[in-house]
Amino acid sequence: MLFGLAFSRGFFGRLERRLKRTNLHLIEAEDLLSRLSPTSRLNTRRDFLLMLRDHGRVRAQEWLDVNFDRLGTGSAVDLGDLL
């Protein structure tokens, strides 16, 4: 019932148009994440969290060095490539 109402009012059309205008960016850290064990999600030790923060800052700076000109003008990632 709710699905039919949303569809009849054009909800999905508006959502799709809005998503098309959205610029998407992705900063990956697969090199680090693949080395971590699944239990690392539970690790709240300060040194581990600082390591994650520092790694994230380095990756963010590397991404900005390459993609800064795309900010606000276009996506730096194609979702189709990720699926």
N, C-alpha and C positions, 0 to 999 in steps of 0.2 A: 504494500500500500504506500509506504513512505517513498520507496524507490520510484513508483509510478508517478507520484505527485512531483517529486524532484525532477524527474525526466520531462514531464509535461510542462513544467515551468521554465525549462531551458537551463536548469542548474548546471548540467554537465557541459553545455556549450560555453557558458560563461567561465567555468573553471578551466576548460581547455584553452580558451582565449587568454586567460590570465597567465596560465603556465607558459604559453608560447612567448609572452612578453617578459618572462622572468629570466634573468641571467643566472646561470648556474656555474659554480666553480668548485673544484675539488682539490684538496691538498692531501696527498696520499703519504702514508708512512709504512707501507707494506714490508719494507726491508726490516724495520724494527718489530712490527707487530707479528710477523711470521716467526720471529725468534722467541717471542714470549709464550709462556705456557698458559693454558686456559685459566689456571688458578691465579694468574697475575691480576685478574680483574678484582680480586679480593685484597690485593696488596695495598695497604694504606700507609706503608712506611714512608717517612719523609724523603729519604734519599731516592726511593723509587719514583715518587711523585715529582721530585725536582728533576730527575733524569728525563721523565716524560715531558715536562714543561720545556726543558732546554732543547730536547730533540724537536719538539713542536715549533719552537721559535726558529730554529735553524731551517726546518722544512718550509715554514711560512715565508721566511726571507728569500729562500731559493725560489719559491713559487712567485713571489712578488717581482723578483729580478727578471723573470721570464714573462709574466702575464700582467704586469701592472697596467699596460696600455689597454687591456681588455676590460678593466673594471668600469662598469657603467655603460659599456658600449656593446658588449656581447658575451656569450658564454665561453668559458675556457674548457668546457667538457661537453661531450655529446652523450646524453643518457643512453642512446641506442648502443653505443660502444660498450657500456657497462653491463648491459643485459645479456 
